[in-house]
């Protein structure tokens, strides 16, 4: 009796070099095979008994790469994935806090969600509530903090008070400490403070080249540009906080996508040999209906095309190719991760900050004020609740869709294209996997009768 089948997580395609390639997302491996073997495996998908006639050496090779699996193996794998996902979701060993000490900002960017919002600042009562909120997580051992805004350094005094109280009153290890800032107020005083209270990561945003940046990131009060101030501040950070990872996010849309190459090389030349990561930040700008991205934003496929090109030019760090990590989610889908606003309000997603309808609770309360939204983020946005994800052969190397936009599609009639794994664009998918093969493996097998 044959208990083996072709795994549902297998994908075959013909490369640009006219070679037959077969990819297993279960093992994240890719093999070159003959045309005859490719046709045999396609037929065996429908008639698994044919696998009994497969050469033993090839049979074991395909078992090893999980191209051939036991009949129950794929289903059991899915249960394992769900178990691991839930383990991470409900782990209580770490508290992740994104703290928004103020919604105020010194810039006047047209696309910013803070436009027209009241510039609230976290007061001493909220700081006390924050400390008590952290203490309620009695099983936690580690603490991760990211400062966000508004512009968080407009509330630098608040940041210092919070850090002092955490150091003096909370017995948790600060395992990650980072800030997302526009960089304008990263003065020598701020640098000296963070020499002592070490930051792991700093992210500063540019809006393109000097001309474009200064036209967008203008001072609210004076209308002056900010590019040169940022260049000087970044220079100081690189010199005086050399152990901190500095990332420069360059905002990109259709208007300036071609500028990134110039900006990247200009900044690399300027800070040659320095510990700095320069990457494109794709602006997701809603259309007027707020149900899809506007025509100014790069589409999912245009974004991938850009990253693919930059990867080939070695202009972005890390890999755009598949990896077998079991969880690639974010704070929105993790129980003990919170975005806390200046009034002590709790959000689950960075994109929700300042939107009153997206508040899930308050740090002073033990009960949620909007449990439905909370549960939708934590459980409702998971891959195992999404038939499209469950049916996708790339699930083992993908953790599903962006929770924020997925909930918009589910509950607000959104029309966002959320497929992260390119299944809906075979040309780009094949292109990615082909390069993955030629960069990562020289395994070749062939089928003989």
N, C-alpha and C positions, 0 to 999 in steps of 0.2 A: 504493500500500500504506500502511495506517495503522499507524504505530509508536507511537502515543500511547494512553495509558490514563488513567483517573482514579486518582490516587495512593491507595495504601492508607492514607495519613496524612491523610485528609480525613474530616470529620465534619459532618453536617447536622442541624439541629434547628430547632424553631419557638420563638421567644422568647415571653415573657409578654405582649408587645405584639402577638402573632400575626404576627410577621415571620419570614420564612425566612432563616436565617443559615447560612453555610457557613464552616467553620474549617479552615485548613491548618496542621498542626503543623510541616510542613517549613519554612514561611516565617513561622510564628507570626502569621498574619494572618487576619482574619475579614471577610467581605463579606455585605452584604444582597442577596438576590436575589429574583426573583419565584417564586411557587409553580410556575409552568410550567417555569421554568429548573431549579428544584430537582428536579422530577419527571423532566425530561430527563436531568439528571446522574445520577440514581439508575438510570435505564434504561441509560445509557451505561456504568455500572460493569459491567453484564453483557454489553453489546454495544458494544465500543469503536469499532466502525466508524461509529456514530452521530456521533462527534465530527467526522467529515468535514463534517457539515452545520451545524456551529456557526458562528455569525457570526464573521468574522475578528477583529474588535475584541475580542469576548468571549474568543475562543480565545487571543489573545495576553495578555489580562488574566489568564486562568486559568493560562497557562504561567508568567507572571511570578510568580504567587503559589504555584506548584507544586501547584495543584489538578489540572492536567493535566501529565503527565510522560511522558518516553520510557519504553518498556517496561522497560528495564534500570535506569532512574534510581533507583528506590527501593532496589533491591538494591545498587547502587553506593554509595548514600548510607549504607546500613547498614555496608558495609565501611569507609567513611570514618569513621563513628562509632566502630567498633571500633578502628580504627587510632589515632585521636586519644585514645580512652580508654586504650589500652595505652601510648601515648606518655607520658601523664600518670602512669599507674601506675608505669612503670619509669624515669621521669626520675630522674637522680642529681644534679641541680644543687642541690637543697635537702634538708636533713635536718630533719624535723619531730619534735620531742621533747615528749611530755607527761611531765613528771617528777613522780613521787610521792615526795617526800622523807620522808614518814611516813604511816602508816595511822591514826595516832592522831587523835582528834577530841574537842573539848571539849563537843560537844552529844550528845544521846541521842535522835536522830530514829528513830521506829519503822520507817520504810520504808528506812532506809539499808542499803546492802550491807555496811557495815563492822561491823554489829552482831555482837558476839561474836568479832570478829577480834582477833588479837594486835597490840598497838600497836608495830609495828616502825618503826625510824628508820634512814635511810640513814647509814652510817658512812664513815670516811675511806677505807677500802679500796674500797668501792663507788664513791665519788667518783672515785678514781684509775682504776678500771675504766671508768667513764663517759667520762672524758677520752680514754682509749685507744680506746674504742668509737667515739667521734666521729671520731678521727683516722684510723680505718680506712676511713672514707668519703672516699677521696682525691680523687674528682672533684667533691665538693660545694663550692659557693661560698657558699651561704647557710645560715643556721641559724634555726629557729623554735622557741621554747620557750614552753610553757604549764605553769604550776605547778598541781598538782592534789593531792587527798588522798583520804581523811582530810582534815584541815585543814592545808594546807601551811605556814601561818604558825606552827604549833606547832614547826616545824623551821626557823625563820627563820635561825638560825645556819648551818644546812646550805645553805640557799638562797644565803646570802652567800658561803660557801666555794666553791660550785659556780660562781657568777657570776664570782668573782675568778679562779678557775682557767681558766675559758673565756676571759676577757679577756686573760689572761697567756700562755696556752699554745695557744690554738686560733686559727688564722688564717682565720676565717670571719666574714662579715657577719651580725650579728644583725638580721634583717629583721622579726621579729615577736616580741614579748615580752608575755606575758599571764599572768593568774592567775585561778583559780576558787577563791573563798574564802567562808567563812560570814561574814567581815567583823568578827568579834568582836575579833580581835587586830590589826586594822589601826590601830595606835597611831601617835603622832607620830614615834616612832623608825622605824617601817616606812615611813611617808610620806616622811620625810627621806631615807631610803636610796633609795627609788624616784624621788625628785627627780633623783638623780644617775644611777641605773641605770633609765632610763625604761621604763615599761610602756606598751604601746599600748592594752591593754584590761584592765579589771578587771570580773569578774562576781561579784556578791554576791546571795545567795538569801534571799528572804523566804518564809515559809509562810502568806501571807495577811495579814489584818488583825492588829492588835496582840494581840487576845485569842487568836486561833487560833495565831499565830506563837509566842507565849509558852507556849502549851500543848504545842507540838510541839518547838520548839527551846529546850529547857531545858538549863541547865548540868548536866553529869553529877555534879559534886561537890555542888552546892548546891540543884539543882532550880529555880533562879531563871530567869526569862525573860530574853530578850536583845534585845527589840525596841528599847528606848530607847538601849541601847549602840550598836546598829547605826545608828540614826538620827543619833546624834552623830558616829560614825565616817564615815558617808557625807557628812555636812556638811563634815567636815575634808577628805576626799578631794576633793570638788568645789571647795573653796576653794584647796587647796594643790597639787593635781595636775590643774590645769584643762586641760592638753593631753591628758590620758588619757581615753579613752572609757570611761565607767562604765555598765555594764548591770545593771539590777536584774531578776533573774528572780523572778517571783512564782509559786510552785508552785500548781498548780490540779488539783483532781479534782472529782468530782461534788458533793462536800459544800460546796465554796466557789466554784464556778464563777461564781456570780452576784455574788461579792464583788469580782471583779477591777475592774469599772467604778469602784467606790467607791475602792478602793486606788489605782488609777491616777490619778484626779483629785486625791486627797489628796496624793500624792507630787509630782505635777506642780505643784500650788499651793504646796507647801512649798519646792520647788526651781525656781521659775519662772525660765526663761531659762538654766538650767544645762545643761551638756553631759551629758545622761543619757538612757539608753534603758530604758524600762520595758516588759517583755513577759511574757506568760504562759508558764510552763514546765509543760508537760503531764506529770503524773506517770504513768509507765507501771508500774503495780503488777501483778505476776504473781498469778494465782489459785493455789490450793493445789497444783495439779498442775504448775505452772510451764510450762504449755503454751499459755496464752492470758492475756489481760489480765483482771484481776478486775473485778467489777461496780462497784468504786469508781472505776476509771479511765474517762475519756472515750473513747468509741469514735472510730475514724477519722473518721466522719461528724460526730459531735458536736464533735470538735476543729476540723474545717473550718468548721462552722457558727459556732463561737466566733470563729475568726480572720476569717471573712467579715464578721461583725457588727462586730468591732473595726476592721477595715479601713474599713468604711463610715463609722464614727465618727471616723476618722483617729487612732485610739489605738495603732496599731502602725506602725512604720517599715518601709520597703521594700514590696515587692509580693508578694501571694499569687497573682498571675496568672502565666501561663506565660512563661518566658524561654528563649532559644535557647542558653544556655551548654551546652557539650559535656560538662562534667564537674561533677557536683554531689555527688560522693562524699565520703568522709571518710578519716581516717587508716587505717581498717581495710582500705581497698582500695588503698593507696599503699605501694609497696615500702619507701621510705626514711622512713616515718613509724612511730614507735614510742611505746608507753606503757611507761615504765620504772619499776618498783616499787622500794621501799626496799632490797630484797635483790638488786637488779640483775636481777630477772626482767623479761622482755619480754612484753607483751601487744599485741594488734592493735586491741582495742576498749576504750574507756573502761568499758563495762559489765562487762568481764571482770576488772577490777582486784580483786585479793585472792582470786580463784578459782583454786586450784592446778591444776585440770584445764584451765584456759584459758591457761596459760603456754606460749608458743611457743619460748622459749629464754632464754638469759642473756647479759648483755653481755660477760662474761669469755670466752665461747665463740664460736668462729667458725661452728660448726654448730648448727642448730636442734635443740631437744629434742622438738618436736612439729611436724614439717614438714607433716603432713596438715592440721592446723588452719590453719597459716599459708597453705598453698596454697588452702584453701577460702575464706579471706577474700580473698586477692589475686585469684584467678581464679574460683573456684566460685560466688561471690556476684554476679558481673557480669551485667548485663542480657543480654549476648549468650549466656549460658548458660541463660537462662530463657525457655521457650517462651511463657509468658504475656506477658512483656515484648516479645518479638519480634513477637508478633501484635497488639500494642496500637497503635492509631492515634496515641497521644500520646507514643510513644517519643522523637521528636525534641526534646521539651521536658521529658523526664524521664530520669534516669539509673538508673532501676530502684529496687529495694527496699532498705530498711535491711539492711545485711549481717548484723548481729547477729541480728535476728529471722528473717531469711531462712534463715540456717544452722540456727536452731532448728526452723524448719518442715521443712527438708530432712533433717536428721539426728537430731532429737530429738522427732519426732512433734508439732511445734508446730502450733497452729491460729490463728496471728496473722493478722489482716487487714492486708496490707502494701501495698495499692494506694495509692500516693501521688497518683495522677493522677485519682482519682474515677471511673474508668471503670465501677466497680461500683455507682456511685450516680448514674444519669443526671440525676436532679433537681438534685443539687448541681453536677454538671459543667455542665449547661446554665445554671444560675444564675451560675456563675463566668464562663463564656465570654460570656454575655450582658452582664454588667457590664464585662468586658474590652472588648467591642465598643463599648459606649456611652461608655466612658472614653477609648478610644484611637484610634478611627477614625471618620471620617464618609464612608468610601468606600461608594458605592452603585452597583450595576449591575443591569441588567434584561435579560431575554432576549426577543427578538422573533423571530417566525418569518421 
